[in-house]
Amino acid sequence: MELDKCIVGRRSARHFKLKDVDFKLVNECVNAARYAPSAGNSQCWKFIVVRNKDAKKKIVKCCEDQDWMENAPVLVVACADLHKVGQYYGARGESLYAVQGVAAAVQNFLLKAHDLGLNTCWVGSFDEDGVNRCCGISGDARPQAVIALGYSDEDPENPGREPLDNFLFFEAWGKREDKARSVWPLANKLDKLAEKLHEKISNKK
């Protein structure tokens, strides 16, 4: 899939079909995740793939009972290996770099899943101790996200994005210049692409 289409077309899905996901596709998503950037190339991530129904139910209970997650054929728990990054960067590595690295890996995972025709939802609200118990996570590992993965016939609305100018400063916080206008055409192009993709999906239903 073209990169721009993949980025703007990805949506969070909370309704999944009763259709299994080939493990080869899960592997492709994890493989994409491992190419994310990380501090000192520490690659401080681990992924736990959960398919068992009972195991999924236990994880869902730890995620504030978000029952829709049970319908996803696969739950993937993304963890940070704190020792792996902490041995080089100390407390800052454990508290910040590990989080950044896993977040980047998760984004790669989501984009690859979308590229493969799969749907995902990044869940960050969970009881950490509960997820640790459910998945046997111990030592210096720490769960960072739970990814619901599967196929969906859901048609999420385009959530839209604030104008690019709201996010772009030059040289210092809050400093805007006319240079920002040079990137507006690209921003508008991506916004229009997002609208077209949503319209195309809606017309297929």
N, C-alpha and C positions, 0 to 999 in steps of 0.2 A: 504494500500500500504506500502511496505517496506520503512523505513525512507530514506535510501540512495537513492533509486529510486525516491522518492518524491522530495528530495532536488535537485538532479542533473537533473531530468526530467522536472522540472518546467520551463516554458518559458513565456515571455510576448507576448500576442496575440493582434493583431490590426485588425483582420478580424473575424467577428462574424456571426453565422448562425441566421436566423430568427426563433429562437426557444426559447420559454420562459424558465425561470428558476423557478422551484418549490420553493416557499418561505421557505419550510422546509430546503432546501439545503442552502439557504442564512442564515437561523438561525444557521445551523451547523457551517458555516464559522465564524459568529460573536461569537458563543459560543467558538470556538477554539481561537479566538482572545483574549477573556477575560482571558485566562490562561497565557498570556504573563507576563513576569516580569515587575515590575514597582517600582519606588522609594518608599520605605516604604509601599509597597503594596497599593499605592494610587489609582491604577486602573483608571487613569485619561483619559479615552477615552470614546468617544461617536460615534455612527455610524448612519448616515442618509441614509436610503435605498430609492433610487429614481427610479421609474418605469414609471411614467407619461412622455409621449413623449415630450410634451411642456416644462416640467420642465427639462428634459434631454437636450433639445436644448439650453436652457438658460445656463445651466452649461457648456455645450460644448463651447459656445461662450466665457465663462470666462477662458476656457482652451486653449487659443490661436487658437480657431476655428479648433481644431483637429476633423474634421468631422467624422472620422472613429468611434469615441466614441458613436455617435448616434445609431449605429447598435447594440451596446451592449444592451441586454434587461434590464440590471440593472447597475446603477451607485451607488456606495457607497462612501459617503463622510465621511472620518475618521477625527474626531476632537479631540482636546485636551481640557480638562476641566482645565483651568489654575488655577482657584480658589482652586480646589480640591488638587492640588499638591503645589500650592503657599502658602497655609496657613501653611504648615509644613516646606517648604524649601525656601520660599521667592523668590527673583528674579532669583536665580539659578534654582530653581524648575520650574519656568515658562518658562525660556529661554532654559533650557537644559533637565532637567528630563522629562518634558512633551513631548518633541520631541522624546526623547529616548523611552519612554513608548509606545507612539502611533506607532512609527516605528516598535517596537517589535511585537505589536498587529497586525499590517498590515501584517508583514511577516507570522505570524501564520495563518492569514486569507488566504493569497495566497497559502500556503502549503496545507491547508485543502481543498481549492477549487480544487487544482490539484488532491488531493487524491480522491475527489468526481467525477472526470472526467470533471470538469469545467475549463475554461480558464480565465485568468485575465491579466490586465495590470495596473501597479502602475503608476499613473500620478501625477507628482509633480509640473508641470508648470501650474500655474493658477493665475488669478487675485483674490486675497484673498477677497477684498471688494466686488467684484462681486459675488463670491460664497456665501459670507455672506448674501447678499441680496436675492439671489436665494433660499437659504435654510432657511432663517429666523434666521440665527445664530447671536446671540447677547451676551452681557454681557462678561463673562470671557472665553467664548469658542472660539477656533481658529481652522480653518480647516488646516489639515496637509497633506492630500492626497486625491485623487479621484481614486477609484478603478473601472475599467471597468470589468464587470463580465458577462460571458455567455458561449456559446459553440462555438468552432471554429474548422474548418477543415484545418486551417493554419498549415504549417509545418516549423516553424522557424528553421533556421540553428543553429547548435550548436555553440554558440559564443566563446567557448573555455575559458580557464582560464590560467593565467600566472602561472609559476611553483611555488609550495608551498614555495620554498626557497626565493622567492622574497618578501614574506610577513612575514617571521618568524625570529624573533630575540630572543636572550637569554640574560637575565639579564639586558640588556641596549639597547637603540636604535642603530641599525646598527651592533650589535654584533652577528655574526653567528658562529656556532660551528658544529662539525661533528655530533652532536646529531640530527641535522635536517635530516640526511639521514635515521634515524630510522622511520620517518613518511612518507618517499617517497613512500614506497609500497602502503600505504593507499591512498595517493594522486593519484598515477597511477591507482589504482583500480577504484577510482571514475571517473577519466577521461575516462577510457575505458568503464565504465558503461554508461556514458553520450553518448559516441559514439554509443554504441549498441542500446540504447533507441532511438536515433535519426534515426538510420538505420532501426529499427523495425517499427517506425512510417512511414518512407518513403516508405517501402515495402508494407504497407497496402493500399497505395493510388493507 
